[in-house]
Amino acid sequence: MTRGHEMQESEIVVGDLPKGITAAGEAVGNKSWNILGHRYVAKVESSTSFAWLSLDPGDTGVPPHLHPKQDEHIYVMEGVYTLYLDGEWTTAGPGDTVRMPMGLPHAYYVKGDQSGKSLFWVSPTGKLPALFEQLHNLEDLDEVVRLSALHDVDFLPPGSVPGA
């Protein structure tokens, strides 16, 4: 056997990530959340990574915040996302991948009538799935900020980012 053939036959196991497929219309563990008008659908959950499909109506977004213990990524599938990344505003569209290293202040918005659809993921998972459970259907913004801080997501003070 060639070395390349041997590599194709071996199974790679990382952390406690179970092998398998999460079908397009399904959620891991039937988990989905309504968070401030966004619908998040769990796609991967392990101790090392957490991914969710984000369905974002027009004129919605997540204000400036940071994850001190997680790297975060967005793969844009539909729509245009207006992003704040560490002091700069930019946009990302279908096929683009946004990288937000831990500690980097960031925000995203879907402006206008067009909706957005994207795959978000963080690594390591940390407390984010537990936070999503607590934020589901919660509409009190002050409580969202308070609970987020307890789960390693720190929102920047209102007005601290021009244009947000």
C-alpha positions in Angstrom: 0.0 0.0 0.0 1.1 3.5 -0.6 1.4 6.0 2.2 -1.5 8.0 0.7 -3.7 5.0 0.6 -3.0 4.2 4.2 -4.0 7.7 5.3 -7.3 7.5 3.4 -8.2 4.3 5.3 -7.3 5.5 8.8 -9.9 7.2 11.0 -9.0 10.6 12.6 -10.5 11.1 16.0 -10.2 14.5 17.7 -11.5 15.1 21.2 -15.0 13.8 21.9 -16.4 14.7 18.5 -18.7 11.9 17.4 -18.4 10.9 13.7 -21.4 11.2 11.5 -23.5 13.6 9.4 -25.9 16.3 10.5 -28.4 16.4 7.7 -29.2 19.7 6.1 -32.7 20.0 7.7 -31.7 18.6 11.1 -30.1 19.9 14.3 -27.7 18.1 16.5 -29.7 16.9 19.5 -32.7 18.7 18.1 -31.2 21.9 19.5 -32.2 25.3 18.0 -32.6 28.7 19.6 -34.3 32.0 18.9 -31.8 34.7 20.0 -32.9 38.3 19.5 -34.6 37.4 16.2 -32.0 35.1 14.9 -32.6 31.4 14.5 -29.6 29.3 15.5 -29.6 25.6 14.6 -26.9 23.3 16.2 -24.8 21.5 13.7 -21.7 20.3 15.7 -21.2 20.1 19.4 -18.2 18.7 21.2 -15.8 19.9 23.8 -13.4 21.2 21.1 -15.8 22.8 18.7 -19.4 24.1 18.4 -21.1 25.1 15.1 -24.5 26.4 14.3 -26.4 27.5 11.2 -27.5 31.1 11.7 -30.6 32.3 9.9 -30.5 36.1 10.1 -33.4 38.3 9.1 -32.7 41.7 7.5 -32.0 44.6 9.8 -30.7 42.4 12.6 -27.3 41.8 14.1 -25.1 41.1 17.1 -23.5 44.2 18.6 -19.8 44.5 19.3 -18.4 41.9 21.7 -15.5 39.5 22.1 -14.8 36.0 23.1 -11.7 36.0 25.4 -11.4 32.2 25.3 -12.6 31.2 21.8 -11.7 31.6 18.1 -14.9 32.3 16.0 -15.5 31.8 12.3 -18.3 32.6 9.9 -18.9 30.9 6.6 -21.3 33.1 4.7 -23.8 31.1 2.6 -26.4 33.8 1.6 -26.7 37.5 1.9 -24.2 40.2 2.8 -22.9 40.6 6.4 -21.5 44.0 7.5 -18.8 43.2 10.0 -16.9 45.1 12.6 -13.4 43.5 13.1 -11.1 45.1 15.6 -11.7 48.7 14.7 -12.6 48.4 11.0 -15.9 47.9 9.1 -16.0 45.5 6.1 -18.5 43.2 4.4 -18.5 39.5 3.6 -20.7 37.7 1.1 -21.5 34.1 -0.1 -18.4 31.9 0.0 -16.4 34.2 2.3 -15.0 32.9 5.6 -14.6 35.4 8.4 -11.9 34.7 11.0 -12.2 36.3 14.5 -9.4 35.2 16.8 -10.1 35.1 20.5 -10.0 38.5 22.1 -10.8 40.4 18.9 -13.7 42.8 19.2 -16.3 42.0 16.5 -19.9 42.5 15.5 -22.1 41.5 12.5 -25.2 42.9 10.9 -27.5 42.0 8.0 -28.7 45.3 6.8 -31.8 46.1 4.7 -34.5 43.7 3.6 -32.2 40.8 2.5 -31.7 38.0 5.0 -28.5 36.2 5.7 -27.6 32.5 6.2 -24.2 31.4 7.5 -22.4 28.7 9.4 -20.8 29.9 12.6 -18.4 28.0 14.7 -16.2 28.5 17.7 -13.3 26.6 19.1 -13.1 25.5 21.9 -16.8 25.1 22.7 -16.6 26.7 26.1 -19.9 27.9 27.6 -21.5 29.0 24.4 -24.2 26.1 24.1 -25.2 26.8 27.7 -25.5 30.5 27.0 -27.7 29.8 23.9 -30.0 27.8 26.1 -30.4 30.7 28.5 -30.8 33.3 25.8 -33.5 31.4 23.9 -36.5 33.6 23.5 -35.1 36.2 25.9 -35.8 39.8 24.8 -34.3 41.8 27.7 -31.1 43.2 26.3 -29.6 44.0 29.7 -30.2 40.4 30.7 -28.6 39.2 27.5 -25.5 41.2 28.3 -25.4 40.0 31.9 -25.8 36.3 31.1 -23.3 36.6 28.2 -20.6 37.9 30.6 -21.1 34.9 32.8 -20.5 32.6 29.8 -17.3 34.2 28.5 -18.9 36.6 25.9 -18.1 40.2 26.7 -20.2 42.9 25.0 -18.5 46.3 24.5 -20.3 49.3 26.1 -23.0 50.9 24.0 -21.5 53.8 21.9 -17.9 52.6 22.2 -17.9 51.5 18.5 -18.8 54.3 16.0 -21.4 53.0 13.5 -22.6 50.1 15.7 
